[in-house]
Amino acid sequence: MPDIDSSHTLPTGADPDAEAVTAALTQAVLAVPGVVRLEPSLLGRVGQWGGALLQRDALLGGQGLELDLAGTTAAVSVDIATAPSHRLRSVAEDVQRAVAATLSALGLTCTSVTVSVLTIGD
């Protein structure tokens, strides 16, 4: 599992910044062996546009990672492309663990992590 970049840790008592949390999660996911890239889905893009129209600041996504941040709890959906040389289930489980560990390191409670493999290949 990848190391967590300490530059993304939150000061004690600080409100989480959704953009900083998303950046830390993106870094953690991309560091997982077998992950080729985040894979934006059409549904994710539509959700991003709809969220922008509704001015929902706590919901970030559309680029393959969606974060629903409510106070100090977070639900995450990740859409990825994987390398054909890696086992899909193992990669997805490693991504789940990396996301949960990153949220924990940031002082956030993880309520759910959903990983979808949308593409296999480089």
Secondary structure, 3 states (H helix, E strand, C coil): CCCCCHHHCCCCCCCCCHHHHHHHHHHHHHCCCCEEEECCCHHHHHHHHHHHHHCCCCEECCCCEEEEEECCEEEEEEEEEECCCCCHHHHHHHHHHHHHHHHHHCCCEEEEEEEEEEEECC
